[in-house]
Amino acid sequence: MDTTLLVIQVLNGLQLGLLLFLVASGLTLVFGILDFVNLAHGSLYMLGAFVCASLTYALGNFLLAVVVALPVVGVIGYLTERVVARSLYARDHLDQVLATFGLILVFDTSAHVIWGPEGIAVPLPDWLNGQVALGSGLEVPTFRLLIIAAGLAAAGGLFWLVNYTRLGMLIRAGASNRTMVSALGIDIQMLFSLVFALGAMLAGLAGMLIAPITEANIGMGNSIIITAFVVIIVGGIGSIKGAFIAALLIGLIDTLGRAFLDDLFGLFMSSAAAENSAPAVSAMLIYLIMALVLALRPQGLFPPKVR
């Protein structure tokens, strides 16, 4: 096995895992704390990419566009919670699924009207378009390292927020007993709005980071939301730690499977059979892992602690 290729694919898997974590962490906050199934969470990922793309051309600076776009997506998430989600908290999950599926259509159509049917390529500054030498014969795109660094920073910031701040204490208390939190004089509705907005910003950040690689396009959130649900199921619904570990696990397995599974199959079957079967099996790997976790540990690998 080519060591250089292995290192590159591991870094690619780490990048994918951290992007999945940004989406899944917001999803697990909303699902685990608000008990709200938000299929439209992937649309916030898409809107983050489009808003960042527009601001990049308007401001002429990608990083500045990300800084400005984050609160914009947060406001979109806040308004979505106030207008749509809040009236559905008391309804069952089927109603929430149907309503947020309709919201996906609304967001996709709105993006089509505002930005048009074509995707938008996001230009990077010259210093992010280069390569970084990590060793003899090993060069990694600078922007991919930035994605990894930004994902790790966001994960650390979210862990600090949830575990060491007053807002995090209220979030954890609201998840445990929202009635008691309300009785203590805390505006639980505002708390839920802030959690929803935070989740939107995390998903939007993931869309902003991936847009220069894949471009911003309509429907880009519809595929990642499925993988994000796999992540929170494997990690444990409501667990930030579980989402982080499961996202890295899913990202690495998916990337390494697509890169090396055909070589592994080639050890005990013909090359033609390996090349035909490996892509199908690699595409199923993460779902097989989810099925295994559901069968052996339905609460997830790292479920949140409850009394």
C-alpha positions in Angstrom: 0.0 0.0 0.0 1.3 3.5 -0.9 2.0 5.2 2.4 1.6 8.7 0.8 -1.8 7.8 -0.6 -2.9 6.4 2.8 -1.9 9.6 4.6 -3.8 11.7 2.1 -6.9 9.6 2.3 -6.8 9.7 6.1 -6.6 13.5 6.0 -9.5 13.5 3.5 -11.4 11.2 5.9 -10.7 13.6 8.8 -11.9 16.5 6.7 -15.1 14.7 5.8 -15.6 13.7 9.4 -15.2 17.2 10.8 -17.7 18.6 8.2 -20.1 15.8 9.2 -19.6 16.8 12.8 -20.5 20.4 12.2 -23.8 19.3 10.6 -24.5 16.5 13.0 -23.7 18.5 16.2 -26.4 21.0 15.4 -28.8 18.2 14.4 -28.2 16.3 17.6 -28.6 19.5 19.7 -32.0 20.2 18.1 -33.1 16.5 18.1 -31.7 15.6 21.5 -32.7 18.8 23.4 -35.7 20.1 21.6 -37.0 16.6 20.6 -37.6 18.0 17.1 -36.9 16.1 13.9 -35.6 18.7 11.5 -35.1 17.3 8.0 -34.5 20.8 6.8 -31.3 21.1 8.7 -29.4 20.2 5.5 -31.0 23.2 3.8 -29.3 25.5 6.3 -26.0 23.9 5.2 -27.0 24.8 1.6 -28.0 28.4 2.6 -24.7 28.8 4.4 -22.9 28.0 1.2 -25.0 30.3 -1.0 -24.8 33.2 1.5 -21.1 32.8 1.8 -20.7 32.7 -2.0 -22.6 35.9 -2.5 -20.7 37.7 0.3 -17.4 36.5 -1.1 -18.1 38.2 -4.4 -19.5 41.3 -2.6 -16.7 41.7 -0.1 -13.8 40.2 -2.2 -12.6 38.1 0.8 -13.6 34.6 1.5 -12.7 34.6 5.2 -14.5 37.9 5.9 -17.5 36.5 4.0 -17.6 33.5 6.4 -17.5 35.8 9.4 -20.4 37.9 8.1 -22.4 34.9 6.8 -22.4 33.0 10.1 -24.8 35.4 12.0 -26.9 35.7 8.8 -27.5 31.9 8.8 -28.0 32.1 12.6 -30.8 34.6 12.0 -32.4 32.4 9.4 -32.3 29.5 11.9 -33.8 31.7 14.6 -36.7 32.8 12.3 -37.2 29.2 11.2 -37.6 28.2 14.8 -40.0 31.0 15.6 -42.2 30.7 12.5 -42.2 26.9 11.8 -40.6 24.7 14.5 -42.1 26.3 17.6 -45.7 25.4 16.7 -44.6 21.8 16.1 -42.9 20.9 19.4 -46.0 19.5 20.9 -46.8 17.5 17.8 -45.6 14.0 17.1 -42.5 13.3 15.0 -44.4 12.4 11.9 -45.9 15.9 11.8 -42.4 17.3 12.2 -41.0 15.2 9.4 -43.8 16.2 7.0 -43.5 19.9 7.9 -39.7 20.1 7.6 -39.8 18.1 4.4 -42.0 20.9 3.0 -39.5 23.4 4.4 -36.8 21.7 2.3 -38.9 22.4 -0.8 -39.4 26.0 0.3 -35.7 26.6 0.9 -34.7 24.9 -2.4 -37.2 26.9 -4.4 -36.1 30.2 -2.6 -32.5 29.4 -3.5 -33.5 28.8 -7.1 -35.3 32.1 -7.3 -32.6 34.1 -5.5 -29.4 32.6 -7.0 -30.7 30.8 -10.1 -30.5 27.1 -11.1 -26.7 27.0 -11.6 -24.2 26.4 -8.9 -21.9 29.2 -7.7 -18.1 28.6 -7.5 -16.5 30.3 -4.5 -13.0 31.7 -5.2 -10.3 31.4 -2.6 -7.5 33.8 -1.9 -4.1 32.9 -3.4 -2.6 31.8 -0.1 -5.3 29.2 0.4 -5.0 27.8 -3.1 -1.5 26.4 -2.6 0.0 23.2 -1.2 1.6 22.5 2.1 4.5 20.0 2.2 4.1 17.6 5.1 7.0 15.4 4.2 9.0 13.9 1.4 6.6 13.6 -1.6 3.6 14.5 0.5 1.7 17.7 -0.3 -1.7 18.6 1.0 -3.9 21.5 -0.2 -3.7 24.4 2.2 -7.5 24.9 2.2 -8.1 21.3 3.3 -5.9 21.8 6.3 -7.8 25.0 7.1 -11.1 23.0 7.0 -9.6 20.5 9.5 -8.4 23.3 11.7 -11.7 25.1 11.6 -13.6 21.9 12.4 -11.4 21.1 15.4 -11.7 24.7 16.6 -15.5 24.6 16.3 -15.7 21.2 18.1 -13.5 22.6 20.9 -15.6 25.8 21.1 -18.9 23.8 21.2 -17.6 21.5 23.9 -16.5 24.5 26.0 -19.9 26.2 25.4 -22.0 23.2 26.4 -19.9 22.2 29.4 -18.4 25.3 30.9 -20.7 28.3 30.3 -24.0 29.4 31.8 -25.8 29.0 28.5 -24.4 25.4 28.2 -25.7 24.7 31.8 -29.2 26.0 30.8 -29.1 23.9 27.6 -28.3 20.8 29.6 -30.9 21.6 32.2 -33.5 22.3 29.5 -32.7 18.9 27.9 -33.1 17.2 31.3 -36.3 18.9 32.6 -37.7 21.8 30.7 -40.6 22.2 33.1 -38.3 22.8 36.0 -36.2 25.3 34.1 -39.3 27.3 33.1 -40.4 27.2 36.8 -37.0 28.8 37.8 -37.8 31.8 35.6 -35.8 30.9 32.5 -37.4 31.8 29.2 -37.3 28.3 27.8 -38.7 29.4 24.4 -35.8 31.8 23.9 -33.4 29.1 25.0 -34.8 26.8 22.4 -34.5 29.5 19.7 -30.9 30.1 20.6 -30.2 26.3 20.4 -31.9 26.2 17.0 -29.9 29.2 15.8 -26.6 27.7 17.0 -27.4 24.5 15.2 -28.1 26.5 12.0 -24.8 28.3 12.3 -22.9 25.0 12.7 -24.6 23.5 9.6 -24.0 26.8 7.7 -20.3 26.8 8.6 -20.0 23.3 7.1 -21.6 24.5 3.9 -19.3 27.6 3.8 -16.2 25.4 4.2 -17.2 22.9 1.5 -18.5 25.5 -1.0 -15.0 26.3 -2.5 -14.4 22.6 -3.2 -17.8 21.5 -4.5 -19.4 25.0 -5.2 -22.8 26.1 -3.7 -25.6 24.3 -5.5 -29.3 23.7 -4.9 -30.1 20.5 -3.0 -26.5 20.0 -1.7 -27.9 19.6 1.8 -30.2 16.7 0.9 -27.5 14.1 0.8 -25.4 15.2 3.8 -28.5 15.2 6.1 -28.9 11.5 5.6 -25.3 10.9 6.6 -25.7 13.3 9.5 -28.6 11.2 10.9 -26.4 8.1 10.6 -23.7 10.0 12.7 -26.1 10.9 15.5 -27.6 7.4 15.6 -24.2 5.8 15.8 -22.9 8.3 18.3 -26.0 8.7 20.5 -28.8 11.2 20.0 -28.1 14.3 22.1 -24.4 13.5 22.7 -21.9 16.1 21.4 -19.1 13.7 22.2 -20.8 10.9 20.4 -21.4 13.0 17.4 -17.7 14.0 17.2 -16.4 10.4 17.5 -19.0 8.9 15.2 -18.5 11.7 12.6 -14.7 11.0 12.5 -15.4 7.2 12.4 -17.9 7.5 9.5 -15.7 10.0 7.6 -12.7 7.7 7.8 -14.5 4.5 7.0 -16.3 6.1 4.0 -13.1 7.7 2.6 -10.8 4.7 3.2 -13.5 2.3 2.0 -13.9 4.1 -1.4 -10.1 4.3 -1.8 -8.9 0.8 -0.7 -11.8 -1.6 -0.7 -11.2 -2.7 -4.3 -7.6 -3.6 -3.4 -8.8 -5.6 -0.4 -11.4 -7.5 -2.4 -8.7 -8.1 -5.1 -6.9 -10.4 -2.6 -9.6 -13.1 -2.8 -11.5 -12.4 -6.1 -10.8 -11.4 -9.6 -9.8 -7.8 -10.4 -13.0 -7.3 -12.5 -15.2 -8.6 -9.7 -13.4 -6.4 -7.1 -13.8 -3.3 -9.2 -17.5 -4.0 -9.7 -18.4 -4.9 -6.1 -16.1 -2.5 -4.1 -18.0 0.7 -5.0 -21.4 -0.8 -4.0 -20.1 -2.2 -0.7 -18.2 1.0 0.1 -21.4 3.0 -0.4 -23.2 0.7 2.1 -20.5 0.6 4.8 -21.7 3.4 6.9 -25.3 2.1 6.8 -24.1 -1.4 7.8 -22.3 0.2 10.8 -25.5 2.0 11.7 -27.5 -1.3 11.5 -24.9 -3.0 13.6 -25.0 -0.3 16.3 -28.8 -0.3 16.3 -28.8 -4.1 16.8 -26.2 -4.2 19.5 -26.4 -0.8 21.2 -29.6 1.0 20.2 -28.9 4.0 22.4 -25.7 4.7 20.4 -22.0 4.3 21.3 -21.8 7.4 23.6 -25.4 8.2 24.7 -25.8 11.3 26.9 -25.9 10.7 30.6 -29.4 10.8 32.1 -30.7 10.4 35.6 
